[in-house]
Amino acid sequence: MGSEFFIFALVGFFAQIVDGALGMAYGVVSSTMLLSFGVPPAAASASVHAAEMFTTAASATSHVSHRNVNWRLFWRLAPAGIVGGILGAYVLTALDGAALRPFVTVYLGLLGVYILYRAFRPRGSYKEPRTAIVLPLGVAGGFVDAAGGGGWGPIVTSSLVGSGGAPRFVVGTVNAVEFFVTTAVSVAFLVALLTGHWTESDMGRHVWAVAGLVVGGILAAPLAGFVVRHLPARQLMVLVGCLVIALAGYQTWQLLAQ
């Protein structure tokens, strides 16, 4: 159990560094690790979201203190993400959320290429994301995040940066909203467990893994706001694009290997 704690603490630390700086990857990386240890999908998603309640709180605090949050975008994105997350948790505890993965993988791959294209072309002024994009994007991101054990950052951050949003403020805002989405998803899983909608008798086996993810993530979270504030926008876009393509490629490999 001790070795499991330290393995997941290391995973949580590096996943949170990447997530806090680029606005994505903590949930995807952590869920992938749990699944590789044989944890069922619903239990993996519930465990990751329980850990993220602590790590996203620390990350959001860091971004707020470094003034990386666009509050106008925050107040539009948060309610949509919460609604989508609750729906996704309900679906995952009743159905197999894996059916969504091929569609999300294709979407992410195309989006990653588009972000790289935008990074290297002559840059126009950054645009405030339109509400017509923000609301459905928040619902979709929250839904996929809960149903797939990760995906809020890859979908929402990638889409907002791809649509012309300023990378620093997109990453900071998406990370700040993620705390509220994660909390809503965790509460939804708890309600499903208490009402009998979801029967999971093995959650106690994953305590050390979740504890490791929490400790590693909290230690890394304060560094996120500093990195985003001082990294040039073009470099940040290139890193986001490359990470999205890498995640899509890895998920494609997983799907083909099944």
Helices and strands as residue ranges (DSSP letters): H 2-22, H 26-36, H 41-65, H 71-94, G 97-100, H 101-120, H 131-148, H 152-152, I 153-157, H 158-162, H 167-194, G 203-206, H 207-220, H 222-230, H 233-257
